[in-house]
Amino acid sequence: MWRALAYLVLLAVAAFGAVWIADRPGTVTLVWNGYQVGTSLALAIVGVIAVAIALGFVWAIIRGMIGLPEALVRGSAERRRTKGLSALSRGMIAVGSGDPLAAKRYAGDAERLLGTEPLTLLLKAQAAQISGDRDGAERAFQAMADDPETRVLGLRGLFVEARRRDDEIAARAYASEAARLAPSVTWANDAMLEAHCADTDWTGALETVERRASLGLIDKQAAKRQRAVLLTAIARDREAGEPEAAAERALQAVKLAPGLVPAACLAGRLLARRGDLKKAARVVEAAWRINPHPDLTQVYLGLRTGDSVRDRLARAENLAKISSWDPEARLAVAQAALDAREFGRAREAIQPLTLEGPTVRTCLMMAAIEEAEHGAQSGRAREWLSRAARAPRDPLWIADGVASQTWEPVSPISGQLDAFTWQAPPNALGAPSEPMDPEEDEPQLGHALVPAPASVPADAPTKPVFKPLPAEVKADKPVASDPISAGMAAAALPVPGASGPSVTMGVRDTSKPLSGLAPRPEGSNI
């Protein structure tokens, strides 16, 4: 519409000019080299316009002839570029569809037509990757790393190739260089965090997490959780030599993640060691409200050394009131009542857990109550031991198909931070492999219950060791002095369908203690 309006305006101006000239006739005379030419003004204007148009056509022809070679070259380059982009697009499609032959052919065409452009090098590298040519892929990624514009992308490719050939030193070097050049690159930050965790460099890992959080590469809640986990790991390493610094780190972790059980346990233990029992109790109680856990029970009942069994029972009942009689609280009260020889109270506390699907720990607790009250040969004690062999297993710390009775900051399989979760392993127990012999003193279970060790060597190494549990373990004495620990050990069995090749459920070597943990109080139920 605006164009039509502009055209009408110009047409009106031209008509007005023509009328104005017609109303004012005049003569134009040209004298040159003894000749005199005279004409009207209107005709002179028309002649000037015609000459201008003719000169314009002549200049266009001359200019076209001068620029013809350049235009031919430019057209050829455009055609090559169009063909190259088409080959590049088809090559990317071939890579995505997993066709190595087509990918290599199109990668060669794109390189021939477009030269060493970034996308051409990337297509060449990916085509080499899907065809199994690792050397060719590394050469392409190295060429990208040598170009300032594609250096980070090339480092990413070299990092992946180094991981594939299990060269962790080179992979860390590439990730470190990429993080230095582009601090906001996610994969480089993740790789550096994983490297720090693998080296147990918790301080370096904490700095990496803080940098990621400041750049907005990770959710705020996830960053707080990872900080808490790393602070807990630092506090655990310093517990023996620097208890004050360890307590400070543990309290920081509890502030960031109040429900993180290992942090609350460590903070409570360290605070109790320096005599701050009220604060220690508040920390453990706050964590218990969020996540009732047997480790919290152990710490809470052992805050004050020298407590009588009745004092411990009162503390266990306090935990039960806080959590509205959570199953973990009932087990804690039952164990404390058993230690206090109050069998009716113990049976009353644990009775609701026996109504529907009692777990291994529940069955063993009932067996321990019956044995303590009526003797080891009582029929009900033997019945509960038999039920324990088939009962669902209790939760353990599990990460990547490995189960452990103790928490660790990273997975022993993948190295992922905060991978351990408290959950029940798959219940794949079948019937006992051997029938029970009623003449035997102790029933032999198909999957025997592994008792917890009564003592720990003082010179044992402190680094936790994860070992896969054999397919079937048998014990001569399935009943340990601590039935709850025995039940947790019994739960560590092979996991069917665990992710990864030949990954089985494992259990931590219980003959080796965690660093700095105080010895288990006598009569503890955890």
Secondary structure, DSSP 4 states (H G I P E B T S, - for coil): -HHHHHHHHHHHHHHHHHHHHHHS--EEEEEETTEEEEEEHHHHHHHHHHHHHHHHHHHHHHHHHHTHHHHHHHHHHHHHHHHHHHHHHHHHHHHHHT-HHHHHHHHHHHHHHH-S-HHHHHHHHHHHHHTT-HHHHHHHHHHHHHSGGGHHHHHHHHHHHHHHTT-HHHHHHHHHHHHHH-TT-HHHHHHHHHHHHHTT-HHHHHHHHHHHHHTT-S-HHHHHHHHHHHHHHHHHHHTTT-HHHHHHHHHHHHHH-TT-HHHHHHHHHHHHHTT-HHHHHHHHHHHHHH---HHHHHHHHTSSTT--HHHHHHHHHHHHHHTTS-HHHHHHHHHHHHHTT-HHHHHHHHGGGGSS---HHHHHHHHHHHHHHH-TT-HHHHHHHHHHHHSPPPPEEEETTEEESS--SB-TTT--BT--EEEPPP----S-SS---TTSSSPPPSSPPPPPPS---TT---S--EEEPPS----S----SSHHHHHHHHT--PPTT-SSTT---EEE-TTSPPTTPPPPPTT---
